Amino acid sequence: MVVKNNTYKLRTSKLFWSGILLIFILTGVFFFDKYNSERRKNSKTNQLVLDWNEFFLEADRFSEGYRSPITARTFGYIGLAAYEAALPGLSTGMKSAAEVLPGFTSLSYPSSKEFNIQVSLNACYKELFDKFYLTAPESIIQKASQIFNQWNENHIDRLAPAVYNASMEYGFNIANIVYDYSTTDTVGNQAYLHIYEKHYRPDTGQGCWKISEDFPMPPLLPSWGKVRTFIINVNDFIAKPLPEYSLSPNSLFYTEALEVLTISSPLSFENRWIAEFWSDDHPGLTFTPSGRWIAITNQVIEKQMPVIEKTMETYLKVGFVLADAGIACWNSKYLYNLERPEQYIHKVFDKNWQPHFHTPPFPSYPSGHSIFGAAVAEILTQLYGSNYEMLDNCHKGRDEFMSNPRPFHSFYEMAFENGFSRISLGVHFRMDVQEGLRLGFLVGKKICLIDLRKDGFSYQ
């Protein structure tokens, strides 16, 4: 009898623990499947965001009137709209940008309705393209429709019509709310239609910038300093006063102009590679210098495939910092109205000297490339770390200039090399670069203070 009872107890015990094990296995399978499902959904949404942001760089390259400050402003509004269009599909720990952006009011999605983040984002991006890129060529317009239709086909037959229609309408409405908000900035609105001011007359004193005789283009966007910023007060981000202008060999201007001349006579292989790798200032050939940092951001997102909350925060902050940095830079450019090294070198050293590429049609101080690079470096460092290694493939495969990818160990390293490239190219004094970097880092730190997460929430 004792043997039978022990046998019974042993069998009961085995059944009990087998049941417990089965529950654990089934629970693990359930959560593993759910984890993989969420991971696949996150990866797919990231890919949609990448597809559109890579496409916007094509639009940036080929659309008439898109130069660096305008590109920066446009990506500011694209980042804002995309974040808001995605918000109902993000964690409830994320808050609307309306809480940190004065004067902007967003739209709430009904909590009782199901939501599809990909449908909303796809509709939002397409509507933003239609609103902001009125000068895009037909080939770019057709490609926008192709991207929209490709992503749309993934959902139109799979989702319940009510979910599909509500999500599509939400993304569309958010895009229009953000675009309407952008139009209240009367200086920046549709500025790509009139980027040159033929009647603008810059100061003509000693050391003042003047229209190039070789490339006699009118001043580019001299009123851009009056464009509405997203976060900063532009009056708090003015470049430091210039040193006293002088042609004397003992002056800083003389020394720095001589540096430009020396580096370029001739350019070493490495300096030419750096100069051409970062130039990005050729409409129709490359995207703009501010767009370059969207291209870098795209590579980071593609490599990391972060949670979608981090992706949307990344593009929002990068867009804001590019826009505000561009406004601060152009405000100081036309405040100080400093001539380019080319003008100084012609007066003092060699009247036949030319920079490696033609000089842009706006004042020299501070450097726009430098401020854009430093500003975005602050954002990407905050989000992805100070020792981030990457191979910059922005121009991989291009044969019109030295485009071979270059390796970097941090975003700051990229920002400093980007700034130095302008000296090698022959279009900036070192003081332009140093002040651009300083201002860019300050603007970046200001945008880094934006907190889109509710108290205690972390998506890491």
C-alpha positions as CSV (number, residue, x, y, z in Angstrom):
1,M,0.0,0.0,0.0
2,V,2.9,2.4,0.8
3,V,4.5,1.6,-2.5
4,K,1.3,2.3,-4.4
5,N,0.8,5.6,-2.6
6,N,4.4,6.7,-3.3
7,T,4.0,5.7,-7.0
8,Y,0.8,7.7,-7.2
9,K,2.4,10.7,-5.5
10,L,5.4,10.5,-7.8
11,R,3.1,10.4,-10.9
12,T,1.1,13.3,-9.6
13,S,4.2,15.3,-8.9
14,K,5.5,14.7,-12.4
15,L,2.2,15.7,-13.9
16,F,2.2,18.9,-11.8
17,W,5.7,20.0,-12.7
18,S,5.1,19.0,-16.4
19,G,2.1,21.2,-16.4
20,I,4.0,24.1,-14.9
21,L,6.8,23.6,-17.4
22,L,4.3,23.5,-20.2
23,I,2.8,26.8,-19.0
24,F,6.2,28.4,-18.9
25,I,6.9,27.1,-22.4
26,L,3.6,28.4,-23.8
27,T,4.0,31.7,-22.0
28,G,7.6,32.0,-23.4
29,V,6.4,31.2,-26.9
30,F,3.6,33.8,-26.5
31,F,5.9,36.6,-25.4
32,F,8.6,35.6,-27.8
33,D,6.1,35.7,-30.7
34,K,4.8,39.0,-29.4
35,Y,8.4,40.4,-29.1
36,N,9.2,39.3,-32.6
37,S,6.0,40.7,-33.9
38,E,6.7,44.1,-32.2
39,R,10.3,43.9,-33.5
40,R,9.1,43.3,-37.1
41,K,6.6,46.1,-36.8
42,N,9.2,48.5,-35.4
43,S,11.7,47.5,-38.2
44,K,9.0,48.0,-40.9
45,T,8.0,51.4,-39.5
46,N,11.6,52.5,-39.4
47,Q,12.0,51.4,-43.0
48,L,9.0,53.5,-44.0
49,V,10.5,56.5,-42.2
50,L,13.9,55.9,-43.9
51,D,12.3,55.5,-47.4
52,W,10.7,58.9,-47.1
53,N,13.6,60.7,-45.6
54,E,15.9,59.3,-48.3
55,F,13.4,60.4,-50.9
56,F,13.2,63.9,-49.4
57,L,17.0,64.2,-50.0
58,E,16.3,63.5,-53.7
59,A,13.7,66.2,-53.7
60,D,16.2,68.5,-51.9
61,R,18.7,67.8,-54.6
62,F,16.5,68.4,-57.6
63,S,13.8,70.9,-56.6
64,E,14.4,74.5,-57.7
65,G,15.1,77.0,-55.0
66,Y,16.1,74.5,-52.3
67,R,19.3,75.8,-50.7
68,S,20.7,74.9,-47.3
69,P,18.7,77.2,-45.0
70,I,15.4,76.4,-46.8
71,T,16.2,72.7,-46.6
72,A,16.9,73.0,-42.9
73,R,13.6,74.7,-42.3
74,T,11.6,72.2,-44.3
75,F,13.1,69.3,-42.5
76,G,12.2,71.0,-39.2
77,Y,8.5,70.9,-40.2
78,I,8.8,67.4,-41.7
79,G,10.2,66.1,-38.4
80,L,7.5,67.9,-36.4
81,A,4.6,66.6,-38.6
82,A,6.0,63.0,-38.7
83,Y,6.4,62.9,-34.9
84,E,2.8,64.1,-34.4
85,A,1.5,61.7,-37.0
86,A,3.2,58.8,-35.3
87,L,2.3,59.8,-31.7
88,P,-0.9,57.7,-31.3
89,G,1.2,54.6,-32.2
90,L,4.0,55.5,-29.8
91,S,4.3,54.6,-26.2
92,T,1.9,56.6,-23.9
93,G,5.1,57.8,-22.2
94,M,5.7,60.2,-25.1
95,K,4.1,63.6,-25.2
96,S,3.1,65.9,-28.0
97,A,5.6,68.4,-29.4
98,A,2.9,71.0,-28.8
99,E,3.9,70.9,-25.1
100,V,7.4,72.2,-25.9
101,L,6.7,74.3,-29.0
102,P,5.2,77.7,-28.4
103,G,2.3,78.6,-30.7
104,F,1.8,75.2,-32.1
105,T,-1.4,73.2,-31.5
106,S,-1.7,69.6,-32.6
107,L,-4.6,67.1,-33.1
108,S,-5.6,64.2,-30.8
109,Y,-6.5,60.8,-32.1
110,P,-9.6,59.3,-30.6
111,S,-8.6,56.8,-27.9
112,S,-11.6,54.6,-28.8
113,K,-10.3,53.9,-32.3
114,E,-7.6,51.5,-33.5
115,F,-4.6,53.2,-35.1
116,N,-2.0,52.1,-37.7
117,I,1.2,54.1,-37.4
118,Q,2.5,53.2,-40.9
119,V,-0.7,54.3,-42.7
120,S,-0.6,57.6,-40.8
121,L,3.0,58.3,-41.5
122,N,2.7,57.4,-45.2
123,A,-0.2,59.8,-45.6
124,C,1.6,62.5,-43.7
125,Y,4.9,62.3,-45.6
126,K,3.1,62.3,-49.0
127,E,1.0,65.4,-48.1
128,L,4.1,67.2,-46.8
129,F,5.9,66.5,-50.1
130,D,2.9,67.9,-52.0
131,K,2.9,71.0,-49.9
132,F,6.6,71.9,-49.5
133,Y,8.1,70.8,-52.9
134,L,6.0,72.7,-55.4
135,T,9.1,73.2,-57.6
136,A,10.0,69.5,-57.8
137,P,10.4,68.1,-61.3
138,E,8.0,65.6,-62.7
139,S,10.3,62.6,-62.1
140,I,10.4,63.4,-58.3
141,I,6.6,63.9,-58.2
142,Q,6.1,60.5,-59.7
143,K,8.6,58.9,-57.3
144,A,6.7,60.3,-54.3
145,S,3.5,58.7,-55.6
146,Q,5.3,55.4,-56.1
147,I,6.6,55.4,-52.5
148,F,3.2,56.2,-51.2
149,N,1.5,53.5,-53.3
150,Q,4.0,50.9,-52.4
151,W,3.5,51.4,-48.7
152,N,-0.2,51.8,-49.1
153,E,-0.5,48.4,-50.7
154,N,0.8,46.8,-47.6
155,H,-2.2,47.9,-45.6
156,I,-5.2,48.7,-47.8
157,D,-6.4,45.1,-48.0
158,R,-5.1,43.9,-44.7
159,L,-6.6,46.4,-42.3
160,A,-10.2,46.9,-41.4
161,P,-11.5,49.8,-43.5
162,A,-12.3,51.9,-40.4
163,V,-8.8,51.6,-39.1
164,Y,-7.2,52.3,-42.4
165,N,-9.4,55.3,-43.2
166,A,-9.1,56.9,-39.7
167,S,-5.3,56.5,-39.7
168,M,-4.9,57.8,-43.2
169,E,-7.1,60.8,-42.4
170,Y,-5.1,61.5,-39.2
171,G,-1.8,61.6,-41.0
172,F,-3.2,63.8,-43.7
173,N,-4.7,66.2,-41.2
174,I,-1.5,66.4,-39.1
175,A,0.5,67.3,-42.3
176,N,-1.9,70.1,-43.1
177,I,-2.0,71.4,-39.5
178,V,1.8,71.6,-39.5
179,Y,2.0,73.1,-43.0
180,D,-0.6,75.7,-42.0
181,Y,1.5,76.5,-38.9
182,S,4.5,76.9,-41.2
183,T,2.7,79.5,-43.4
184,T,2.3,81.8,-40.4
185,D,6.0,82.4,-40.6
186,T,5.7,84.9,-43.4
187,V,9.4,85.3,-44.1
188,G,10.2,81.6,-44.4
189,N,7.0,80.5,-46.1
190,Q,7.7,79.5,-49.7
191,A,11.0,81.3,-49.7
192,Y,12.3,78.8,-52.2
193,L,10.4,80.8,-54.8
194,H,12.5,83.9,-54.3
195,I,15.9,82.9,-52.9
196,Y,17.9,85.8,-54.4
197,E,17.2,89.5,-53.6
198,K,18.3,91.5,-56.6
199,H,17.6,94.8,-54.9
200,Y,19.5,94.0,-51.7
201,R,22.5,96.3,-51.3
202,P,25.2,95.1,-48.8
203,D,27.6,97.4,-47.1
204,T,30.5,98.4,-49.3
205,G,33.2,99.3,-46.7
206,Q,36.6,97.8,-46.3
207,G,36.4,94.0,-45.8
208,C,32.7,93.8,-46.7
209,W,31.4,91.0,-48.8
210,K,30.5,91.8,-52.4
211,I,29.0,89.9,-55.3
212,S,31.6,87.8,-57.1
213,E,32.8,89.0,-60.4
214,D,33.3,85.5,-61.7
215,F,29.9,84.2,-60.5
216,P,27.8,87.4,-60.2
217,M,24.8,86.0,-58.3
218,P,22.6,88.3,-56.1
219,P,22.8,87.7,-52.4
220,L,21.2,84.5,-51.2
221,L,18.5,84.9,-48.6
222,P,19.7,88.1,-46.9
223,S,16.5,88.3,-44.8
224,W,16.7,84.7,-43.5
225,G,17.7,85.9,-40.0
226,K,14.1,87.1,-39.6
227,V,12.6,83.6,-40.2
228,R,10.7,82.2,-37.2
229,T,12.8,79.7,-35.2
230,F,11.4,76.6,-33.6
231,I,13.1,76.8,-30.2
232,I,15.9,79.4,-29.9
233,N,15.7,83.1,-29.6
234,V,17.9,84.2,-32.5
235,N,19.1,87.3,-30.6
236,D,20.7,84.9,-28.0
237,F,22.8,83.2,-30.7
238,I,24.7,85.9,-32.5
239,A,28.3,85.3,-33.6
240,K,31.1,87.0,-31.7
241,P,32.3,90.4,-33.0
242,L,35.0,90.1,-35.6
243,P,38.6,91.2,-35.0
244,E,39.6,94.5,-36.5
245,Y,39.9,94.2,-40.3
246,S,43.4,94.7,-41.6
247,L,45.6,94.0,-44.6
248,S,48.7,94.1,-42.3
249,P,50.9,91.0,-42.2
250,N,50.5,91.2,-38.4
251,S,46.7,90.8,-38.5
252,L,44.6,87.7,-38.0
253,F,43.0,88.2,-41.3
254,Y,46.3,88.2,-43.1
255,T,47.4,85.0,-41.2
256,E,44.2,83.1,-41.9
257,A,44.0,84.2,-45.6
258,L,47.6,83.0,-45.9
259,E,46.6,79.6,-44.4
260,V,43.8,79.2,-47.0
261,L,46.3,80.1,-49.8
262,T,49.0,77.8,-48.5
263,I,46.7,74.8,-48.0
264,S,45.3,75.1,-51.5
265,S,48.7,75.6,-53.3
266,P,48.2,72.8,-54.2
267,L,45.7,70.7,-52.2
268,S,47.1,67.5,-50.9
269,F,45.2,64.3,-51.8
270,E,43.8,64.1,-48.3
271,N,42.7,67.7,-48.1
272,R,41.1,67.5,-51.6
273,W,39.2,64.4,-50.5
274,I,38.0,66.1,-47.4
275,A,37.0,69.3,-49.3
276,E,35.1,67.4,-52.0
277,F,33.6,64.8,-49.6
278,W,31.9,67.5,-47.5
279,S,31.2,70.2,-50.1
280,D,27.4,69.4,-50.7
281,D,26.7,72.8,-52.1
282,H,25.9,72.1,-55.8
283,P,22.2,72.2,-56.7
284,G,21.3,69.2,-59.0
285,L,24.6,67.4,-58.1
286,T,24.3,66.9,-54.4
287,F,21.8,67.5,-51.6
288,T,22.4,70.7,-49.6
289,P,24.9,71.0,-46.6
290,S,22.0,70.9,-44.1
291,G,20.5,67.9,-46.0
292,R,23.9,66.1,-45.6
293,W,23.1,65.8,-41.9
294,I,19.8,64.1,-42.7
295,A,21.7,61.7,-44.8
296,I,24.0,61.0,-41.9
297,T,21.0,60.6,-39.6
298,N,19.5,58.1,-42.1
299,Q,22.6,56.0,-41.9
300,V,22.4,56.0,-38.1
301,I,18.8,54.9,-38.1
302,E,19.5,52.2,-40.7
303,K,22.4,50.8,-38.7
304,Q,20.7,51.0,-35.2
305,M,17.0,50.3,-36.1
306,P,16.1,51.9,-32.7
307,V,12.6,51.7,-31.2
308,I,10.3,53.9,-33.2
309,E,9.9,56.4,-30.3
310,K,13.7,57.1,-30.6
311,T,13.5,57.3,-34.4
312,M,10.8,59.9,-34.4
313,E,12.5,61.9,-31.6
314,T,15.7,61.8,-33.6
315,Y,14.2,63.3,-36.8
316,L,12.2,65.8,-34.8
317,K,15.3,67.2,-33.0
318,V,17.6,67.0,-36.0
319,G,15.0,68.9,-38.0
320,F,14.6,71.6,-35.3
321,V,18.3,72.0,-34.8
322,L,19.1,72.4,-38.5
323,A,16.3,75.0,-38.9
324,D,17.3,77.1,-35.9
325,A,21.0,76.8,-36.7
326,G,20.5,78.0,-40.2
327,I,18.5,81.0,-39.1
328,A,21.1,81.9,-36.5
329,C,23.9,81.6,-39.0
330,W,22.3,83.7,-41.7
331,N,21.3,86.3,-39.2
332,S,25.0,86.8,-38.3
333,K,26.2,86.4,-41.8
334,Y,24.4,89.5,-43.0
335,L,25.0,91.3,-39.7
336,Y,28.8,91.2,-40.1
337,N,28.8,91.0,-43.9
338,L,32.4,89.7,-44.1
339,E,34.2,89.2,-47.4
340,R,35.3,85.7,-48.5
341,P,39.0,84.7,-48.4
342,E,38.9,84.9,-52.2
343,Q,38.4,88.7,-52.0
344,Y,41.2,89.1,-49.4
345,I,43.7,86.9,-51.3
346,H,43.1,88.8,-54.5
347,K,43.9,92.1,-52.8
348,V,46.9,91.0,-50.9
349,F,48.5,87.9,-52.4
350,D,47.4,86.8,-55.8
351,K,44.7,88.4,-58.0
352,N,44.4,85.2,-60.1
353,W,43.9,82.7,-57.2
354,Q,40.7,80.7,-57.2
355,P,39.1,78.5,-54.5
356,H,38.7,74.8,-55.3
357,F,35.0,75.3,-55.9
358,H,33.3,78.6,-56.6
359,T,32.5,80.9,-53.6
360,P,28.8,80.8,-52.5
361,P,26.8,84.1,-53.0
362,F,26.6,85.2,-49.4
363,P,28.9,86.6,-46.6
364,S,31.6,84.4,-45.0
365,Y,31.2,84.7,-41.2
366,P,30.2,82.4,-39.6
367,S,30.4,79.2,-41.6
368,G,27.1,77.5,-42.4
369,H,28.6,74.0,-42.9
370,S,30.2,74.3,-39.5
371,I,27.1,75.4,-37.6
372,F,24.9,72.7,-39.2
373,G,27.5,70.0,-38.4
374,A,28.1,71.0,-34.8
375,A,24.4,71.4,-34.1
376,V,23.4,68.0,-35.3
377,A,26.5,66.4,-33.7
378,E,25.1,67.5,-30.3
379,I,21.7,65.9,-31.0
380,L,23.1,62.6,-32.3
381,T,25.7,62.4,-29.5
382,Q,22.9,62.9,-26.9
383,L,20.8,60.1,-28.5
384,Y,23.5,57.6,-29.7
385,G,26.6,58.2,-27.6
386,S,29.9,60.1,-27.7
387,N,32.0,57.2,-29.2
388,Y,29.8,56.3,-32.1
389,E,31.7,54.8,-35.0
390,M,30.4,54.9,-38.5
391,L,31.5,54.9,-42.1
392,D,29.9,57.8,-43.9
393,N,28.5,56.5,-47.2
394,C,26.6,59.6,-48.1
395,H,28.2,59.8,-51.6
396,K,29.2,56.2,-52.1
397,G,29.5,55.4,-55.8
398,R,29.5,59.0,-57.1
399,D,32.3,59.7,-59.6
400,E,31.9,63.4,-60.2
401,F,34.1,64.2,-57.2
402,M,36.1,62.4,-54.5
403,S,33.3,60.5,-52.8
404,N,34.9,57.4,-51.2
405,P,33.4,56.8,-47.8
406,R,35.3,58.1,-44.8
407,P,35.4,56.4,-41.3
408,F,34.7,58.4,-38.1
409,H,34.8,57.6,-34.4
410,S,32.3,60.2,-33.2
411,F,29.8,62.7,-34.4
412,Y,32.0,65.5,-33.1
413,E,34.9,64.2,-35.3
414,M,32.6,64.5,-38.3
415,A,31.5,68.0,-37.3
416,F,35.1,69.2,-37.0
417,E,36.2,67.6,-40.3
418,N,33.2,69.1,-42.0
419,G,34.2,72.5,-40.7
420,F,37.8,72.2,-41.7
421,S,36.8,71.2,-45.2
422,R,35.7,74.7,-45.9
423,I,39.2,76.0,-45.3
424,S,40.6,73.4,-47.7
425,L,38.0,74.3,-50.2
426,G,39.1,77.9,-50.0
427,V,35.8,79.5,-49.2
428,H,36.2,80.2,-45.4
429,F,38.6,81.7,-43.0
430,R,39.4,79.6,-39.9
431,M,37.6,82.2,-37.8
432,D,34.4,81.5,-39.8
433,V,34.7,77.8,-39.1
434,Q,35.5,78.2,-35.4
435,E,32.6,80.5,-34.7
436,G,30.3,78.4,-36.8
437,L,31.2,75.4,-34.6
438,R,30.8,77.3,-31.4
439,L,27.4,78.6,-32.3
440,G,26.3,75.2,-33.6
441,F,27.2,73.4,-30.4
442,L,25.3,76.0,-28.4
443,V,22.2,75.7,-30.6
444,G,22.5,71.9,-30.4
445,K,22.7,72.0,-26.6
446,K,19.6,74.1,-26.5
447,I,17.6,71.7,-28.6
448,C,18.9,68.8,-26.5
449,L,17.0,70.2,-23.6
450,I,13.7,69.4,-25.3
451,D,12.1,66.6,-23.3
452,L,9.4,64.6,-25.2
453,R,9.0,62.0,-22.5
454,K,6.6,62.1,-19.6
455,D,8.1,62.0,-16.1
456,G,9.8,58.7,-15.3
457,F,9.4,57.3,-18.8
458,S,12.3,55.7,-20.7
459,Y,12.2,53.9,-24.1
460,Q,15.7,52.6,-23.8
